Amino acid sequence: MSEEETTTELTLEMLVQKISEYLQAYHSGSVEMVSYSNGEMRVRFGGHCAGCPHMQATLSQGVARTVQHYFPEVTRVITVP
């Protein structure tokens, strides 16, 4: 992994942590970044977000939209169990 990729991954983790803090405060849920590689970020939902019927909307309208606003090089955000 290049130094630029490592910096991007660390900064992505910080952004996802901020999103998770919001989810914890307002929805008793959480999200964590599992990995980032080749433009694809994998996340895992926890708390009340795990299995929530609105999880896909939270992923696409909240997490992915926010991440891609700041990191356009992230082309795909997917959930993993």
Secondary structure as GFF3:
##gff-version 3
##sequence-region A 1 81
A	DSSP	alpha_helix	3	27	.	.	.	ID=ss1
A	DSSP	beta_strand	29	37	.	.	.	ID=ss2
A	DSSP	beta_strand	40	47	.	.	.	ID=ss3
A	DSSP	alpha_helix	55	57	.	.	.	ID=ss4
A	DSSP	pi_helix	58	64	.	.	.	ID=ss5
A	DSSP	alpha_helix	65	70	.	.	.	ID=ss6
A	DSSP	beta_strand	76	79	.	.	.	ID=ss7
###
